[in-house]
Amino acid sequence: MDVLKLPAAAGVAWIRGGFMLLFTQFLGILMLVMTYGFAIILAGYAASGMAYVANMGGLDDAIVEKSVDLVLAMLAPALTIGFMAACRAVAAGERVGPAFILAGFQVGKKRLLSLLGLGVFQVAALFVVRTLLAGELPPGTPDPDSIEALTGSFDTSTLSDTAAAHFLLVRSAELIARLGVAVVLWYAPMLVAWHGMRSVKSTFYSVAACWRNRAAFVIFGLGWVALWITLFGIIGLGSVLGLGDNAKLLFWPVAPIMFAAMYCSVYVTYASVFVITAPAAAAP
């Protein structure tokens, strides 16, 4: 297996390839995204129900909800394989459906355990990041897991200039740390499930491949940021023009398409960076 080094322009080609792959079998891939989202919603309701029962029994309901979140995070690499397998099938001209979401759990016991190991690493890494940075947040700022913190909608004007600068510095540090975790896990699930690598070896190859194509990934990241800013800009413009909350309705049909295209573009990066080479023929 060779890891190619592509030019910076490949970042744009990856985004374009993601949309092309999506529209090759639009309904099948979108249905898979909807299935994944529906499963997450059901898990959320299940967590709330379990928390309610636990609270009636005198247990801390927050512990139950956090436990469900941890399990979902641990299963994320296996669920990722489901979507990547669907993308690979579409690229090969096959039909896909919601059942592909389970593909990551059908890779064999050894590889599944390695995928779960990646999930444990992700949970541990993000826990360390949140724990270290939570103590650095100035008083009056939201919890790192709150909606305001996760969406960046917290109004820093309520803080002093020093506290606001400190808050933005901590949030920037968290973003950089999260990007680091994303780089480690970018290709790791595919390398484990499809190439039989161990968890540690897969993370090494993932980092090496991302670093080797860092210029393309910078363009790739900036391109997706620009697309999301454009979407929110259109919604904001609609609000300014008097459409009010009707403008926000644009987000709900477009967002699943954007997320689906993003996932498809992740597969495109894998397919273009990793090339499977046949072993050399033995000499006669």
C-alpha positions as CSV (number, residue, x, y, z in Angstrom):
1,M,0.0,0.0,0.0
2,D,1.4,3.4,-1.1
3,V,0.6,6.8,0.4
4,L,0.6,9.3,-2.3
5,K,1.5,13.0,-2.0
6,L,-1.0,15.2,-3.8
7,P,-0.8,18.9,-4.7
8,A,-2.8,21.5,-2.8
9,A,-5.4,21.7,-5.5
10,A,-6.4,18.2,-4.6
11,G,-8.3,19.7,-1.6
12,V,-10.8,21.3,-4.0
13,A,-11.0,18.1,-6.1
14,W,-11.9,16.2,-2.9
15,I,-14.8,18.5,-2.1
16,R,-16.0,18.3,-5.7
17,G,-15.6,14.5,-5.7
18,G,-17.6,14.3,-2.5
19,F,-20.6,16.0,-4.1
20,M,-20.2,14.0,-7.2
21,L,-20.2,10.8,-5.2
22,L,-23.3,11.9,-3.3
23,F,-25.3,12.7,-6.4
24,T,-24.3,9.4,-8.0
25,Q,-26.7,7.7,-5.6
26,F,-28.3,10.7,-3.8
27,L,-31.3,8.9,-2.2
28,G,-29.4,5.9,-1.0
29,I,-26.6,8.0,0.7
30,L,-29.0,10.5,2.1
31,M,-31.2,7.7,3.5
32,L,-28.1,6.3,5.3
33,V,-27.4,9.8,6.8
34,M,-31.0,10.0,8.0
35,T,-30.8,6.5,9.5
36,Y,-27.6,7.5,11.4
37,G,-29.2,10.7,12.6
38,F,-32.4,8.9,13.6
39,A,-30.3,6.3,15.5
40,I,-28.6,9.1,17.4
41,I,-31.9,10.7,18.3
42,L,-33.3,7.4,19.5
43,A,-30.1,6.9,21.6
44,G,-30.7,10.4,23.1
45,Y,-34.3,9.5,24.0
46,A,-33.2,6.2,25.5
47,A,-30.6,8.1,27.5
48,S,-33.2,10.5,28.8
49,G,-35.5,7.6,29.7
50,M,-32.8,5.7,31.5
51,A,-31.8,8.9,33.3
52,Y,-35.4,9.4,34.4
53,V,-35.6,5.8,35.8
54,A,-32.2,6.2,37.5
55,N,-33.3,9.5,39.1
56,M,-36.4,7.7,40.5
57,G,-34.1,5.1,41.9
58,G,-32.0,7.8,43.6
59,L,-29.1,7.6,41.1
60,D,-27.5,10.6,39.4
61,D,-29.3,11.0,36.0
62,A,-26.3,12.9,34.6
63,I,-24.1,9.9,35.0
64,V,-26.5,7.8,33.0
65,E,-26.7,10.3,30.1
66,K,-22.9,10.7,30.1
67,S,-22.5,7.0,30.0
68,V,-24.7,6.7,26.8
69,D,-22.7,9.5,25.2
70,L,-19.5,7.7,26.0
71,V,-20.8,4.5,24.4
72,L,-21.8,6.3,21.3
73,A,-18.4,8.0,21.1
74,M,-16.7,4.6,21.4
75,L,-18.9,3.2,18.6
76,A,-18.1,6.1,16.3
77,P,-15.2,4.5,14.4
78,A,-17.3,1.4,13.7
79,L,-20.3,3.6,12.6
80,T,-17.9,5.6,10.4
81,I,-17.0,2.4,8.5
82,G,-20.6,1.9,7.7
83,F,-20.7,5.1,5.8
84,M,-17.3,4.6,4.2
85,A,-18.4,1.2,3.0
86,A,-21.5,2.7,1.5
87,C,-19.3,5.3,-0.3
88,R,-17.0,2.5,-1.6
89,A,-20.0,0.6,-2.8
90,V,-21.4,3.6,-4.7
91,A,-18.0,4.2,-6.3
92,A,-18.1,0.6,-7.5
93,G,-21.5,1.1,-9.0
94,E,-23.4,-0.9,-6.3
95,R,-26.7,0.0,-4.6
96,V,-26.6,1.1,-1.0
97,G,-29.2,1.3,1.8
98,P,-29.6,1.8,5.5
99,A,-28.2,-1.7,6.3
100,F,-24.8,-0.4,5.4
101,I,-24.7,1.4,8.8
102,L,-23.9,-2.0,10.4
103,A,-21.0,-2.8,8.1
104,G,-18.4,-1.7,10.7
105,F,-19.7,-4.4,13.0
106,Q,-19.3,-7.1,10.4
107,V,-15.5,-6.9,9.9
108,G,-14.6,-9.8,12.2
109,K,-14.0,-9.9,15.9
110,K,-10.3,-8.9,15.8
111,R,-10.9,-5.8,13.6
112,L,-14.0,-4.8,15.5
113,L,-12.0,-4.8,18.8
114,S,-9.4,-2.6,17.1
115,L,-12.2,-0.2,16.0
116,L,-13.5,-0.1,19.6
117,G,-9.9,0.6,20.7
118,L,-9.9,3.6,18.4
119,G,-13.2,4.7,20.0
120,V,-11.7,4.3,23.5
121,F,-8.7,6.5,22.4
122,Q,-11.1,9.1,21.0
123,V,-13.1,9.3,24.3
124,A,-9.9,9.4,26.4
125,A,-8.2,12.1,24.2
126,L,-11.3,14.4,24.3
127,F,-11.7,13.8,28.0
128,V,-8.1,14.9,28.6
129,V,-8.6,18.0,26.4
130,R,-11.8,19.0,28.2
131,T,-10.4,18.3,31.6
132,L,-7.2,20.3,31.1
133,L,-8.9,23.3,29.4
134,A,-12.0,23.4,31.6
135,G,-9.9,24.6,34.5
136,E,-8.5,27.4,32.4
137,L,-11.8,29.0,31.5
138,P,-12.5,32.3,33.2
139,P,-15.5,32.7,35.6
140,G,-18.8,33.3,33.9
141,T,-18.0,31.3,30.7
142,P,-20.1,28.3,29.6
143,D,-19.3,24.7,30.3
144,P,-17.3,23.1,27.4
145,D,-20.1,20.7,26.7
146,S,-22.9,23.3,26.6
147,I,-24.6,24.4,23.4
148,E,-23.2,27.9,23.7
149,A,-19.6,26.5,23.8
150,L,-20.1,23.9,21.1
151,T,-21.7,26.3,18.7
152,G,-19.5,29.3,19.5
153,S,-22.7,31.4,20.2
154,F,-21.6,32.6,23.6
155,D,-21.7,36.4,23.9
156,T,-18.2,37.4,25.0
157,S,-19.4,41.1,25.4
158,T,-20.5,40.1,28.9
159,L,-16.9,39.5,29.9
160,S,-14.1,42.0,30.5
161,D,-11.6,42.4,27.7
162,T,-9.0,40.3,29.5
163,A,-11.5,37.5,30.3
164,A,-12.9,37.6,26.7
165,A,-9.4,37.3,25.3
166,H,-8.6,34.4,27.7
167,F,-11.8,32.7,26.8
168,L,-11.1,32.9,23.0
169,L,-7.5,31.7,23.6
170,V,-8.8,28.6,25.5
171,R,-11.4,27.8,22.9
172,S,-8.8,28.2,20.2
173,A,-6.5,25.8,22.0
174,E,-9.4,23.3,22.3
175,L,-10.1,23.6,18.6
176,I,-6.4,22.9,17.8
177,A,-6.4,19.9,20.1
178,R,-9.6,18.5,18.6
179,L,-8.1,18.9,15.1
180,G,-5.1,16.9,16.3
181,V,-7.4,14.1,17.5
182,A,-9.2,14.2,14.1
183,V,-5.9,13.9,12.2
184,V,-5.0,10.8,14.3
185,L,-8.3,9.2,13.5
186,W,-8.9,10.5,10.0
187,Y,-8.0,7.3,8.1
188,A,-7.5,5.0,11.1
189,P,-11.0,3.3,10.9
190,M,-10.6,2.4,7.2
191,L,-7.0,1.1,7.7
192,V,-8.2,-1.1,10.6
193,A,-11.4,-2.4,8.9
194,W,-10.1,-2.8,5.3
195,H,-6.4,-3.4,5.8
196,G,-6.3,-5.3,9.0
197,M,-3.9,-2.8,10.8
198,R,-3.7,-2.6,14.5
199,S,-5.1,0.4,16.2
200,V,-1.7,2.0,17.0
201,K,-0.3,1.3,13.5
202,S,-3.4,2.7,11.8
203,T,-3.1,6.0,13.7
204,F,0.5,6.3,12.7
205,Y,-0.4,5.8,9.0
206,S,-3.3,8.3,9.4
207,V,-1.0,11.0,10.8
208,A,1.6,10.3,8.2
209,A,-0.9,10.5,5.3
210,C,-2.4,13.7,6.6
211,W,1.0,15.3,7.1
212,R,2.2,14.2,3.7
213,N,-0.8,15.9,2.1
214,R,-1.1,18.8,4.6
215,A,-1.4,21.5,1.9
216,A,-4.3,19.7,0.2
217,F,-6.0,19.2,3.6
218,V,-5.6,23.0,4.4
219,I,-7.4,23.8,1.2
220,F,-10.0,21.0,1.9
221,G,-10.7,22.4,5.4
222,L,-10.9,26.0,4.2
223,G,-13.2,25.0,1.4
224,W,-15.7,23.3,3.7
225,V,-15.6,26.3,6.1
226,A,-16.3,28.6,3.1
227,L,-19.3,26.5,2.1
228,W,-20.8,26.5,5.6
229,I,-20.2,30.2,6.0
230,T,-22.0,30.7,2.6
231,L,-24.9,28.7,3.8
232,F,-25.2,30.7,7.1
233,G,-24.6,33.9,5.2
234,I,-27.6,33.1,2.9
235,I,-29.7,32.4,5.9
236,G,-28.6,35.6,7.6
237,L,-29.3,37.6,4.4
238,G,-32.8,36.1,4.2
239,S,-33.4,37.3,7.8
240,V,-32.2,40.8,6.9
241,L,-34.5,40.9,3.9
242,G,-37.5,40.3,6.2
243,L,-37.9,36.5,5.8
244,G,-37.4,36.1,9.6
245,D,-37.5,32.6,10.9
246,N,-38.6,31.3,7.4
247,A,-35.0,31.9,6.3
248,K,-33.8,29.5,9.0
249,L,-35.9,26.8,7.5
250,L,-33.4,26.6,4.6
251,F,-30.9,25.0,7.0
252,W,-32.8,21.8,7.7
253,P,-33.1,20.5,4.1
254,V,-29.6,21.7,3.1
255,A,-27.6,20.6,6.2
256,P,-28.1,16.8,5.7
257,I,-26.9,17.2,2.1
258,M,-23.9,19.1,3.3
259,F,-23.1,16.5,6.0
260,A,-23.5,13.7,3.5
261,A,-21.2,15.4,1.0
262,M,-18.6,15.9,3.7
263,Y,-18.6,12.2,4.6
264,C,-18.4,11.3,0.9
265,S,-15.5,13.7,0.5
266,V,-13.7,11.9,3.4
267,Y,-13.9,8.7,1.4
268,V,-12.6,10.5,-1.7
269,T,-9.6,11.6,0.2
270,Y,-8.9,8.0,1.3
271,A,-9.4,6.6,-2.2
272,S,-7.0,9.2,-3.7
273,V,-4.3,9.1,-1.1
274,F,-4.0,5.3,-0.5
275,V,-3.2,3.1,-3.4
276,I,-3.2,-0.7,-3.1
277,T,-0.2,-2.1,-4.9
278,A,0.0,-5.8,-5.9
279,P,3.0,-7.7,-4.6
280,A,5.9,-8.1,-7.0
281,A,6.0,-11.4,-8.9
282,A,8.5,-13.9,-7.8
283,A,11.6,-14.3,-10.0
284,P,11.5,-17.5,-12.1
